[in-house]
Amino acid sequence: MANLVIDQLHQAYLSNSDVEAQRAWLMSLYHGNRFALGMAAWHLSFVAWPRLPVLDQQLLAVSGQLPGNTTASRYAQREIVKRSFPKLAALPLDHNDFRVTPLLASPVRKKLTLFNKTRQRWWRLQQRLGRDRRYYYRNFDINRPALQALRQRADAYRDKFSDIWDLSALQSLMPAQPKIPIQTDVILETKRCLTLTGALLWAGRNQ
């Protein structure tokens, strides 16, 4: 079953484009962004938004045809915000970086560039000492107490997937232990564990 899904995803990846960078962009757009971001945004809006950009088929079709140099480093997104929503672009950024300088920095903020760079270095030092100020990295840390408790609850249902999953592979992806070692990226690796945790909790309720 797992090999069939992998083969289907691989064929979908290859059929996206003849250009490797475009293949990766379309796979991210139609799978990662559409299903991960789209699902979360829909719920966080309390199902109040009539249309979501990441779920809008017309916007997806246009985005999928954009050349790579317009989407690299979110160039197109940043330009749209700066040109169409200048007041929004003047607000400090909230993202996965220590740099919070607005897209359209005011003259006062530009004068504070040296101070902001010093503050970023201080925040990075705090991170190395175990205090990460970045909201998304703290929120998506699979080892924070709330998610540890959730994983512990899900671990009780691992055997329910023994017929369709290789449990040794599951153990390598998400070890059944209180703290999971993070190799490179807290957010990406936690998403993987949260997906597996959700599947196990589903199995506990439905198998």
Secondary structure, 3 states (H helix, E strand, C coil): CHHHHHHHHHHHHHHCCCCHHHHHHHHHHHHHHHHHHHHHHHHHCCCCCCCCHHHCHHHHHHHHHCCHHHHHHHHHHHHHHHHHCHHHHCCCCCCCCCCCCCCCCCHHHHHCHHHHHHHHHHHHHHHHCCCCCCHHHHHCCCCCHHHHHHHHHHHCCHHHHCCCCCHHHHHHHCCCCCCCCCCCCHHHHHHHHHHHHHHHHHHHHHC
